[in-house]
């Protein structure tokens, strides 16, 4: 959303019912103040209290993602004020991330259905998808695997980027795959995007891919115990990965080469656990992407590199 902050009357949430003649700008300023004062954590697609308010209000009013400042003077109906107020209060009282309140989230410029069965999409891998993984892919992959897909956002976005590719969305959680199936249908990609329930590669025997992309669980035990309350509404299965956050990634490194074509690439997000990964495998030539936005923590290895260092991953 491109709406930027601007001055607006100093009015509180408790005054909304007394004066229904509020503009978009009024309500956004109210939400920003409320969220700032309440200490809500912004990290599920937004990075400020203002953007949190924009997310919730836009859902109610139906504002497009490219709305500009001209909408700030738009008058809200009384019912819209009441609905926005309710969402603002839920955001504060229940500490539910905004996308769980709206049931939707944006990723790679695409709208996806989300709920508490899946993580809210926020991976910097989006920036790689939107640049078609250039210059690292030598050619468009015919088959792509989104491992630990959750709601399918990464894999479905890859399907848009590579319109000739077949994409497999894999996850250990049947509940997550229910959401992924919803998103496949929502984006009309049933003909070349499919889901499969699998613990890592167990249900993918004999299959190979030109590109494997994964945003697996990588949160270490200490980080998990100190995460803001908002994160504890997300499925722990998709977050926690042992003492150092690398339980899943170690298994992935050990097995991935068998499921990659000779010129295939493995791209994995490990977030803050990148430090532990480098310490665990100091001689492995991880390539770390640098992003204009986001914290990074995404590495790439070729199949050749995985094979060359295979003995380290056992």
C-alpha positions in Angstrom: 0.0 0.0 0.0 1.4 3.3 -1.0 -0.6 5.5 1.3 1.8 7.6 3.3 1.3 9.1 6.7 -0.1 12.6 7.1 -1.5 14.9 9.8 -4.9 14.1 11.1 -7.1 15.0 14.1 -6.0 13.7 17.5 -9.0 11.5 18.2 -9.2 8.2 20.1 -10.8 4.9 19.2 -13.4 5.3 21.9 -14.8 8.3 20.1 -15.6 6.5 16.8 -19.1 5.6 17.8 -19.8 9.2 18.9 -18.8 10.6 15.5 -19.2 8.3 12.5 -18.1 11.0 10.1 -14.5 9.8 9.9 -12.2 9.8 6.8 -9.7 7.2 5.9 -7.0 9.5 7.2 -8.7 9.9 10.5 -9.0 6.2 11.1 -5.5 5.4 10.0 -4.1 8.0 12.4 -6.2 6.4 15.2 -4.9 3.0 14.3 -1.3 4.1 14.2 -1.6 5.8 17.6 -3.4 2.8 19.1 -0.9 0.2 17.8 2.1 2.3 18.8 0.8 2.9 22.3 -0.1 -0.8 22.7 3.3 -2.1 21.5 1.9 -4.5 18.9 4.7 -6.2 16.9 4.8 -5.4 13.2 6.6 -8.2 11.3 4.1 -10.1 9.3 4.1 -8.1 6.1 4.3 -4.7 7.6 7.1 -2.8 9.5 5.2 0.1 11.1 2.0 0.8 13.1 0.8 3.0 10.2 1.1 0.1 7.7 -0.7 -2.2 10.1 -3.6 0.3 10.2 -3.5 0.6 6.4 -3.6 -3.2 6.0 -6.7 -3.6 8.2 -8.6 -0.5 6.9 -7.9 -1.4 3.3 -9.5 -4.8 3.8 -12.7 -3.3 5.2 -12.9 -0.4 2.6 -11.6 -2.4 -0.4 -8.8 -0.1 -1.2 -6.4 -1.3 -3.9 -2.7 -1.9 -3.0 -1.6 1.0 -5.1 -4.0 3.6 -3.5 -2.4 7.0 -3.1 -2.9 9.9 -0.7 -6.1 11.1 -2.4 -8.0 8.4 -0.5 -7.2 9.9 2.9 -10.1 12.3 2.5 -12.6 9.6 1.6 -15.5 9.5 4.1 -16.2 6.2 5.8 -19.7 4.9 6.4 -20.8 4.3 10.0 -20.7 0.5 9.4 -17.1 0.8 8.0 -16.0 2.7 11.1 -17.5 0.1 13.4 -15.8 -2.8 11.4 -12.4 -1.1 11.3 -12.7 -0.3 15.0 -13.4 -4.0 15.7 -10.4 -5.1 13.8 -8.2 -2.6 15.5 -9.3 -3.8 18.9 -8.8 -7.5 18.0 -5.3 -6.6 16.7 -4.4 -5.1 20.1 -6.4 -7.4 22.5 -5.6 -10.8 20.9 -2.2 -9.9 19.3 -3.4 -11.6 16.1 -1.2 -10.6 13.1 -3.2 -8.5 10.7 -3.3 -11.1 7.8 -5.0 -13.6 10.2 -7.6 -11.0 10.9 -8.2 -10.3 7.2 -7.6 -13.8 5.9 -5.3 -12.6 3.2 -1.7 -11.5 2.5 0.3 -10.2 -0.4 3.4 -11.9 -1.8 5.2 -11.1 -5.0 2.3 -8.7 -5.8 -0.2 -11.5 -5.6 -3.0 -12.0 -3.1 -3.1 -15.2 -1.1 -5.5 -16.8 1.4 -3.9 -17.3 4.8 -5.0 -18.5 8.2 -3.5 -20.0 11.3 -2.8 -23.2 9.5 0.1 -21.6 7.7 2.8 -19.0 8.2 2.1 -15.5 7.0 4.3 -15.0 3.8 7.2 -12.6 4.3 10.2 -14.3 2.8 12.9 -12.2 1.0 12.8 -15.1 -1.6 10.1 -13.0 -3.2 12.7 -10.7 -4.5 14.5 -13.6 -6.2 11.3 -14.8 -7.8 10.4 -11.3 -9.2 13.9 -11.2 -10.8 13.4 -14.8 -12.2 16.4 -16.0 -10.2 18.7 -14.2 -12.6 21.6 -14.5 -13.2 21.8 -17.8 -11.3 19.5 -20.0 -13.3 21.1 -20.9 -16.6 17.6 -21.6 -18.2 14.0 -21.8 -17.1 13.4 -24.9 -15.0 10.8 -27.4 -16.3 10.0 -28.6 -12.8 10.1 -26.6 -9.5 9.7 -27.9 -5.9 8.5 -25.6 -3.2 9.5 -27.6 -0.1 7.8 -26.7 3.2 5.3 -24.7 1.1 2.8 -23.8 3.8 0.1 -21.9 2.0 1.9 -22.2 -1.3 2.9 -18.6 -1.8 6.5 -19.2 -3.0 5.7 -22.1 -5.4 2.6 -20.3 -6.9 4.6 -17.2 -7.4 7.3 -19.3 -9.1 4.5 -20.6 -11.4 3.7 -17.1 -12.5 7.4 -16.4 -13.1 8.0 -19.5 -15.1 4.7 -20.1 -17.0 6.0 -23.3 -18.7 7.0 -25.0 -15.5 5.3 -27.7 -13.5 5.4 -26.8 -9.7 5.1 -29.2 -6.8 4.1 -27.8 -3.4 5.2 -30.1 -0.6 4.6 -29.9 3.2 4.4 -32.3 6.1 1.2 -30.6 7.3 -2.0 -31.7 5.7 -3.7 -28.6 7.1 -1.2 -26.3 5.4 -1.8 -28.1 2.1 -5.5 -27.5 2.5 -4.7 -23.8 2.3 -2.2 -24.3 -0.5 -5.0 -26.1 -2.5 -7.3 -23.1 -1.9 -4.6 -20.8 -3.3 -3.9 -23.0 -6.3 -7.6 -22.8 -7.2 -7.8 -19.1 -6.4 -5.0 -18.5 -9.0 -6.4 -21.0 -11.5 -3.2 -23.0 -11.6 -4.6 -26.5 -11.2 -3.2 -27.7 -14.5 0.5 -27.3 -13.5 0.7 -26.7 -9.7 0.0 -29.7 -7.4 0.4 -30.5 -3.7 1.9 -33.5 -2.0 2.1 -34.3 1.7 5.7 -35.3 2.5 8.2 -35.2 5.3 11.0 -33.7 3.4 11.5 -36.0 0.3 9.9 -39.2 1.6 6.9 -39.0 -0.8 9.0 -37.6 -3.7 11.0 -40.7 -4.5 12.4 -40.8 -8.0 11.5 -37.1 -8.8 14.0 -34.5 -9.8 13.7 -30.7 -10.2 15.7 -27.9 -11.8 15.0 -25.7 -8.9 14.2 -26.5 -5.2 13.2 -23.5 -3.1 12.5 -23.8 0.6 11.5 -21.6 3.5 11.7 -24.4 6.1 11.4 -24.2 9.9 14.7 -22.6 11.1 14.0 -20.8 14.4 16.3 -22.0 17.2 15.0 -22.8 20.7 16.1 -19.5 22.3 14.6 -17.3 19.6 11.4 -19.3 19.7 11.0 -18.7 23.5 11.5 -15.0 23.1 9.4 -14.3 20.1 6.7 -11.6 20.3 3.2 -12.9 21.0 2.1 -12.5 17.4 4.4 -15.3 16.3 2.8 -17.8 18.7 -0.4 -17.7 16.6 1.6 -19.3 13.8 2.0 -23.0 13.6 5.1 -24.0 15.7 5.8 -26.9 13.3 6.6 -24.3 10.6 8.9 -22.3 12.9 10.9 -24.5 15.3 13.8 -26.6 14.2 15.8 -27.7 17.3 18.4 -26.2 19.5 20.3 -24.3 16.8 17.5 -24.0 14.2 19.2 -26.4 11.8 17.5 -29.7 12.4 15.5 -29.6 9.2 18.3 -27.9 7.1 20.8 -30.6 8.0 18.4 -33.2 6.6 17.8 -31.1 3.6 21.5 -30.7 2.7 22.0 -34.4 3.2 19.2 -35.5 0.8 18.7 -32.6 -1.7 21.3 -33.6 -4.4 19.3 -36.8 -5.2 16.3 -34.7 -6.2 18.1 -32.1 -8.3 19.0 -32.3 -11.9 22.7 -32.0 -12.8 22.4 -28.3 -13.3 19.8 -27.8 -10.6 19.8 -25.2 -7.8 18.9 -25.4 -4.1 17.8 -22.1 -2.5 16.9 -22.1 1.2 16.0 -19.4 3.7 17.5 -19.9 7.2 17.2 -16.4 8.6 19.1 -15.8 11.8 20.3 -19.4 11.8 22.7 -18.5 9.0 25.4 -17.9 11.6 25.0 -21.4 13.1 24.9 -22.9 9.6 28.3 -21.3 8.7 29.8 -22.5 11.9 28.5 -26.0 11.4 29.8 -26.2 7.8 32.7 -23.8 7.5 34.1 -25.3 4.3 30.8 -25.4 2.4 30.7 -22.5 -0.2 27.2 -21.2 0.7 26.3 -18.3 -1.6 24.4 -15.7 0.5 22.0 -13.4 -1.4 22.0 -9.7 -0.6 18.6 -8.1 -0.7 17.4 -4.5 -0.9 14.7 -5.3 1.6 14.6 -7.9 4.4 17.2 -9.4 6.6 18.6 -11.9 4.1 19.6 -15.3 5.5 19.0 -17.1 2.1 21.6 -19.3 0.6 22.1 -21.1 -2.7 24.0 -24.3 -3.5 24.3 -26.1 -6.8 23.8 -29.9 -7.1 27.5 -30.2 -7.8 28.4 -28.4 -4.6 26.0 -30.6 -2.6 27.6 -33.8 -4.0 31.1 -32.5 -3.5 30.5 -31.9 0.2 28.1 -34.8 0.8 30.2 -36.4 3.5 29.8 -33.4 5.7 26.0 -33.6 5.7 25.7 -37.2 6.8 
